[in-house]
Structures are given as structure tokens and as C-alpha cells.
Amino acid sequence: EVLSEEEFNWLLKEEVHAVLKQLQDILKEASRRFSMPTPGMESQLKQENFILGSSTMDQVKGVLTLQGEALTQADINLKVAKSSQVLHFQFRDDKQWKLQQIQDARNHVNQALQLLSSRDESYHFKTGAEVNKLMDAVMLQLTRARNRLTTPATMTLSELATSGLMKMFTPPMPGDVMVNFYINLSKLCLTVYQLHVLQPNTTKNFKPAGSSVLHNPGAMFELNNNRFEVSHVHKVECVVPWLNDTLVFFTISLQLCQQLKDKNLWRIRPLVTLHMTRKMGIT
């Protein structure tokens, strides 16, 4: 179906801008959920406490304080296997841990918003292909934002053992305990690994574990000429409601972008263009 140039321009102007406005409103809400601090105003960001592992069965219990993208405090109790001893660690007062996943997701949302604000109501789209190109660019940023929250970084055990996170605690972490924090979908996750040293004369075949989000008991690694094996793994998690909101916003936004693309605007050419191309022998 060939639209008149007037109808085509109406579609490009009215319909497209209505969807772009809707997209902007949704992504502004998503951005607000990430509660971006104004420089110098970081202390005014809301602090939220999350309790991870509160059942009596859990050998690990953590109380984590999240302020935007930063864990500003972590209080961890670990019941040591095979003994009744409880180890207690918390962040040093001068330390906080940035959750890179949240920071990256937030940056991608902002890039999507910048793309949309560069095409405000006064902007005149000339072709459907131009609209599609914008939607592809916005969808790329939103997919990257979502992927950062749904795909935690993989790490080797030796990378984890030498990460800055191990230096955050008081009292310092003993050499046979390691921790990791990450986001998985809308959950804040804490993993605690208990290790034992493999004796040099051990008959076990030493095979260092590769990179993973979560390592299993039996995983081995080498550090400073010592070989270690994971003896126990404790994972506790808690839903962060505003992360859940942002994932819903990403899904709705991606659907809106796709719907606009599915209108196949790029197939619709103004009548005038059609006459011109026929005259020139292009079609």
C-alpha cells in the first residue's frame, strides 16, 4: 500500500513521536529507580538494608546495605562447618563496594535516553529506515542494560581470592574463606566459599577450575604456590524490589521499540518519492 506523502509524514511525525515520548517516560522511571546521585549529594541517596539467609538452616547470614550502586556495609556471619564456631566479618568503615553491574546497566539506560532526547518532537524523521535505525540503537542499549543484570561476571577462584573485595573486611578474611557479591536478575547474591589446602603429597588429580559465576565443592585453584580445594559453598540471596521494576521497564520498552519496527515503516515510501524513482528508472 502506497501512502500519500501527507499520510506518510503524519505517520512519521505523530505516531513515531508518541511512541518515543512513551519510551522516554518509561526509561526516566527506570533511571529514577537507579537513583543517580548528584555529585556531592551521594549521602542523600536512600540506604536500604537487605537480609540474606535468615532461615535457621542457613550457615551464612548477611545483612547488606545498598545505596544506589554501592554496597556501603556488609555484615556476614558464617557458621563454620564441622565446628560450632561462628565467624563474623564486616566492611571496614572506610570501604564500600561498587556493584559494577548496576553502574553499567544505569549507564546503558542513560545512553538510551540520550538517543531519544536527541530526536524530540521538533525533529522531522524523513524515512522509516531512519526510525528503524534509532529503534535498533535504543534496543541495543536496553539489551545491554538487561544483560548486565541477568549475566553476572564469571571469575576464576584465584581472581576472586586476589580481588579487592577480600581486602574490605574487618577482621581480615582468613585464608580459607572467600566471598563474592553479584546481581542476578533482581536478586542481590552473596556467596561464601570455605576452602582447604591440598597437601603436596595428596593423590588427588589437581585440575584448576575455569571461570564461573558460582563454583561447586571440589573446585580447585592455585595461589602463591599453594593448592586449594573448595570444601563448602554457601549461597544466600534477596530480591531488590527496584531492580525488579527496572527489568519490567526494560521488557516493556523493548516491546515498544519492536512494535514500532514491526509497522514496517521502511516499506512505506511517499508517493512523490515513488514517482521520482520511477522517472529515474530506479524501480
C-alpha positions in Angstrom: 0.0 0.0 0.0 1.4 3.4 -1.0 0.5 6.3 1.2 0.3 9.8 0.1 3.2 11.9 1.2 0.9 13.7 3.6 -0.3 10.5 5.3 3.3 9.2 5.4 4.5 12.4 7.1 1.7 12.2 9.6 2.7 8.7 10.5 6.4 9.6 10.8 5.6 12.7 12.9 2.6 11.8 15.1 2.8 8.1 15.7 6.6 7.8 16.0 6.9 10.8 18.4 4.0 9.4 20.5 5.9 6.2 21.0 9.2 8.0 21.6 7.6 10.1 24.3 6.2 6.9 25.9 9.6 5.3 25.8 11.3 8.3 27.3 8.8 8.4 30.2 9.3 4.7 30.9 13.1 5.0 30.8 13.1 8.1 33.0 11.3 5.9 35.6 13.9 3.2 35.2 16.7 5.8 35.6 15.0 7.2 38.7 15.0 3.7 40.2 18.8 3.6 39.9 18.6 6.8 41.9 21.6 8.6 40.4 23.4 10.7 42.9 24.1 14.4 42.2 27.8 15.0 42.6 28.5 15.9 46.2 25.0 14.7 47.2 25.8 10.9 47.4 25.0 10.9 51.1 21.3 11.8 50.4 20.8 8.5 48.4 18.4 6.2 50.2 20.2 3.4 52.1 18.4 0.0 52.1 19.2 -3.0 54.2 18.7 -6.5 52.9 18.8 -9.6 55.0 20.2 -12.6 53.2 19.8 -16.1 54.6 17.6 -15.7 57.6 16.4 -19.3 58.0 17.9 -21.4 60.8 19.2 -23.9 58.2 21.5 -21.3 56.5 25.1 -21.4 57.6 25.6 -17.9 56.3 23.7 -14.9 57.2 24.4 -11.5 55.7 23.0 -8.0 56.2 23.9 -5.9 53.2 23.4 -2.2 52.9 22.8 -1.0 49.4 23.0 2.7 48.5 22.3 3.1 44.8 25.1 1.1 43.1 27.3 0.8 46.2 27.3 -1.7 49.0 28.2 0.6 51.9 28.1 -2.1 54.6 28.2 -5.9 54.7 27.8 -7.8 57.9 28.4 -11.5 57.5 28.1 -14.4 59.9 29.4 -17.8 58.9 28.8 -21.0 60.9 32.0 -23.0 60.3 31.3 -26.5 59.1 32.4 -29.3 61.5 32.6 -26.9 64.4 30.2 -24.7 66.3 32.3 -21.6 65.7 30.7 -18.6 64.2 32.9 -16.2 62.2 31.8 -12.6 61.9 33.1 -10.1 59.3 32.0 -6.6 58.2 33.2 -3.9 55.9 35.8 -1.6 57.3 34.3 1.9 57.8 36.3 3.5 55.1 35.3 0.9 52.5 32.4 0.4 50.1 32.0 -1.9 47.2 30.7 -0.7 43.8 28.4 -3.2 42.1 29.7 -2.7 38.5 26.6 -4.5 37.1 24.2 -1.8 38.5 26.6 1.0 37.3 26.8 -0.4 33.8 23.1 -1.0 33.5 22.4 2.5 34.6 24.9 3.9 32.0 23.2 2.0 29.2 19.7 3.4 30.3 21.2 6.9 30.2 22.6 6.3 26.7 19.2 5.1 25.5 17.6 8.3 27.0 20.2 10.5 25.3 19.4 8.8 21.9 15.7 9.5 22.4 16.2 13.1 23.6 18.2 13.9 20.5 15.0 13.2 18.5 12.5 15.4 20.3 9.1 16.5 18.9 10.6 19.2 16.7 12.7 16.6 14.9 11.4 15.6 11.5 12.0 11.9 10.5 12.4 11.7 6.7 12.2 7.9 6.3 11.0 4.8 8.0 14.6 3.5 7.8 15.7 6.4 10.0 13.2 5.4 12.6 14.3 1.8 12.5 17.9 2.8 12.9 17.0 4.8 16.0 15.0 1.9 17.4 17.9 -0.5 16.8 20.3 1.8 18.7 17.9 2.2 21.6 17.2 -1.6 21.7 21.0 -2.3 21.8 21.4 -0.1 24.9 18.4 -1.7 26.6 19.5 -5.2 25.8 23.0 -4.4 27.2 21.4 -2.9 30.3 19.3 -6.0 30.9 22.2 -8.4 30.1 24.3 -6.7 32.8 21.7 -7.6 35.4 20.9 -11.1 34.2 24.5 -12.1 33.5 26.9 -11.8 36.4 30.6 -11.7 35.6 32.4 -15.1 35.7 35.6 -15.3 37.7 38.2 -17.9 38.5 38.8 -18.7 42.1 42.3 -17.3 42.1 40.8 -14.0 40.6 38.3 -13.9 43.5 41.0 -14.7 46.1 43.1 -11.7 44.9 40.2 -9.3 44.2 39.8 -6.0 46.1 36.8 -7.4 47.8 38.9 -9.7 50.1 40.6 -6.6 51.5 37.4 -4.9 52.5 36.7 -6.7 55.8 37.5 -6.3 59.4 38.7 -8.6 60.9 40.5 -9.6 57.7 39.2 -12.7 55.9 41.1 -15.8 56.9 42.9 -17.6 54.1 40.4 -20.4 54.0 37.3 -18.2 53.4 36.3 -16.2 50.3 33.2 -14.2 49.5 31.6 -12.8 46.4 28.7 -10.4 45.7 26.7 -10.1 42.5 23.4 -9.2 41.0 21.4 -12.0 39.2 18.1 -10.6 37.7 16.5 -8.8 40.6 18.4 -10.6 43.3 21.4 -9.5 45.4 23.5 -12.6 45.9 26.2 -13.4 48.4 28.4 -16.5 48.0 30.8 -17.7 50.7 33.4 -20.4 49.9 35.2 -22.4 52.5 38.5 -23.8 51.4 41.1 -26.4 52.5 44.7 -26.6 51.4 45.6 -29.6 49.3 48.7 -31.3 50.8 51.6 -31.6 48.4 51.6 -35.4 48.7 47.8 -35.7 48.0 46.8 -38.3 45.5 44.0 -36.1 44.1 44.5 -35.1 40.5 44.9 -31.3 40.6 42.8 -29.7 37.9 42.3 -25.9 38.3 38.7 -24.8 37.8 37.8 -22.4 35.0 35.9 -19.2 35.2 32.4 -19.3 36.6 29.7 -17.3 38.4 29.3 -19.9 41.1 31.9 -22.6 41.8 31.0 -26.0 43.3 32.5 -28.0 46.1 35.6 -29.8 44.8 36.7 -26.9 42.5 40.4 -26.4 42.8 42.8 -23.5 42.2 46.4 -22.5 42.9 47.6 -19.3 44.6 51.1 -18.4 45.8 52.4 -22.0 45.3 49.5 -23.3 47.4 46.8 -25.5 46.0 43.3 -25.2 47.4 40.0 -27.0 47.1 36.5 -25.7 47.8 35.0 -27.7 50.6 31.8 -25.9 51.2 29.7 -23.3 49.2 27.0 -21.2 50.8 24.8 -19.0 48.6 22.1 -16.7 50.0 20.1 -14.1 48.1 17.4 -11.5 48.5 15.1 -9.7 46.0 15.8 -6.0 45.5 12.3 -4.6 44.5 13.6 -1.7 42.5 15.8 -3.9 40.3 12.7 -6.0 39.6 10.9 -2.7 38.5 13.8 -1.8 36.1 13.7 -5.3 34.5 10.0 -4.9 33.8 10.6 -1.4 32.4 13.3 -2.9 30.1 10.9 -5.5 28.8 8.1 -3.0 28.1 10.5 -0.6 26.4 12.0 -3.3 24.2 8.4 -4.4 23.2 7.5 -0.8 22.3 10.6 -0.5 20.1 9.9 -3.8 18.4 6.2 -2.8 17.7 7.3 0.4 16.1 9.7 -1.6 13.9 7.0 -4.1 13.0 4.9 -1.4 11.5 7.4 -1.8 8.6 7.7 2.0 8.2 10.7 1.4 6.0 8.5 -0.3 3.4 6.2 2.7 3.1 7.5 5.3 0.7 5.9 8.7 0.0 4.1 8.8 -3.4 6.4 11.6 -4.6 9.5 9.6 -3.9 7.9 6.7 -5.8 7.2 8.8 -8.9 10.7 10.3 -8.8 12.4 6.9 -8.5 10.3 5.5 -11.4 11.2 8.5 -13.5 14.9 7.9 -12.8 14.5 4.2 -13.6 15.4 3.1 -10.1 12.3 1.0 -9.5 
